[in-house]
Amino acid sequence: MSKKFFFTFSLVLIFIAYIFNVDKTILNKLSILNINIQTSYVSMLVNFQNYISTHTEQADRIKKLKIKVSQNEKYKLLYLKNNEDIPLENNNEYIKTKVISYLNFSDFSKVSLDVNTNTTNISALITKDGYSAGIVIYEDSKYIGLLNHNKKANYAVYIGENLAPGITHGQYNKENITIKYIPIWQDIKVGDEVITSGMDNIFYKGIKVGKVVSIKTLLTTKIAQVKPYANTYGESNFYLYSKPTSNNEK
């Protein structure tokens, strides 16, 4: 009896020990699982907070950049005016003008302009970006814009670092404009920048026209083909530059 009892008692102890070990193992597993869940949760929370923070910073940065661009556009106008590159609406010599219509639907280089001025002088036409766009004439009691590609849009320019003189001539329905009457001894090259010279009493010196793309040498002069900076086709807003004419002169 004693051996049987001892054997039974031993089995009970082994069973109890087994139960406790299993529980411990289960608890360990559950603990590890709990730690993994907590780690994943914290990681997801951190990533989400970083995403929100990044998105907010980007939105704020975009907003600030938009404000800065707007401010820079205003500063650009002021800066360029001080450097005689573009007019200001508040200056009496610079007038904002708007295209009313084409004078001829088969000629996109000649437009009728709405201009609040009393001048009858030939005036300079300038884009809102500060590039030369052509000239303005007063004819039949209305202001007519002869855009760069019009053959009568003639004004004085300088070419390159040596300031070689020349006169613009438009080429209707062509991408480039022509610069004629360049002295043959003047050294010009492809890539030279063309600016207004102010020698015609229409433009002041320094308005950008375009860049030389080809050169032809004749017997006594040179001719340059120039790709203009201004894209005047379809443009509806310009600036007119001219010293006002008195009522007695008009």
Beta strands, then each sheet from edge to edge (+ up, - down):
strand 1: 94-104
strand 2: 107-114
strand 3: 123-126
strand 4: 132-139
strand 5: 142-147
strand 6: 156-159
strand 7: 164-169
strand 8: 177-183
strand 9: 193-196
strand 10: 208-217
strand 11: 221-228
strand 12: 237-241
sheet 1: 1+ 2- 5+ 4- 3+ 12- 1+
sheet 2: 6+ 7- 8+ 11- 10+ 9- 6+
end
